[in-house]
Amino acid sequence: MARQNGGPPSAGGGRSFITLIWELLQTPQSEEALRANIITAAEQGGSVRVNGIVPLTFSRPPNDVTLYVRERGPYADDTSGGFSDVWKCVLDRPGEPKAVVAVKALRLSTKKREILQARGRDLRAEVHIWIRLDHPNILKLYGIADGFARLPALVSPWIERGTLTIYLEDAGPEISTATRISILVKVGNALHYIHSEPHHVVHGDLTGSNILINDDGEPLISDFGLSSILEEYNETSYFKSRRTASTRWVAPELLGKHEERPKPSIESDVYSYGCVMSHTLSGQIPFLGIHDMGLYNAKITGNHPQRPTGLPIEDSYWQVIENCLDVTPGNRPELPDIIGFLSREA
């Protein structure tokens, strides 16, 4: 939403829903506190105090664009995702140009009402986190829509070209090294943006499948926070609750059995970014040649993927990748240092 003269959007004769959201987002607080306040307000349907100062009231589900989604086909246009089906629709909001959108309906294996309600609340909180991000290499999020699955669906621009994985498969060796490095720098900048103040957001599931490439060749990262929402309550292993394909990108500290669920971190995002580096520079998915069943042991024992041979990766780049994949989170480099290196070498 646009800000004018440093103040909230016009609220007409009273404090509108938009004004209340503006106040919430302008109040200094951590990402976890913001989520908690959103969820509390949504659950109670009344007011909630932010830092004991600003009372907020939610009169309707936040960022709900269900009424404006048009031209839904009888079947999903893309069912290849490990946890979602995607419809190509049109968003037709009053006073705005029509936009072709992707409506991503999340799958959840459970039918238990209490779990679905909890996941729905979590998802709406994540929508508020995602929708406030403003970066040229982050996929815009318009909101949520009901009626596509048990959980609300995510509505975002339709990207015809598809994912980074598809782009690398289709274009192959024709993609120049400079283009590959440019993609990595832009993804790195977007990731650093979400990690930094005032957002403090961890992606948690960065892979070649949730980085999109638009018609201008620009990368757009998406699907923030969905990994935690899609975990089942009765799982004891982060590894078990993941799509097998995404495990190739996930940090080893998030795998295995834990008394408390390990949370994704900036360091685990850096590990995933290292896998994206390897994938982008070589065109080969991380840990190519290791069977899905062998990934678990390879990860937790600290094994690095074999250096790709199809498109050779220069020694200096490979060293950075190996540093990102260090089994000890604290030993991994920081994103500004990686971005600076890539920018100098490009």
Secondary structure, DSSP 8 states (H G I E B T S, - for coil): ---BTTB----TTS--HHHHHHHHHHS---HHHHHHHHHHHHHHSSEEEETTTEEEE--S-TTB-GGGEE---SS-SB--SSSEEEEEEEE--TTS--EEEEEEEE--S---HHHHHHHHHHHHHHHHHHHT---TTB----EEESSSSSS-EEEEE--TT-BHHHHHHHHGGGS-HHHHHHHHHHHHHHHHHHHSTTT----S---TTSEEE-TTS-EEE--TTHHHHHS-TT--BTTTTS-TGGGGTS-GGGSSB-SS-----HHHHHHHHHHHHHHHHHSS-TTTTS-HHHHHHHHHTT------SSS---HHHHHHHHHHT-SSGGGS--HHHHHHHHHHH-
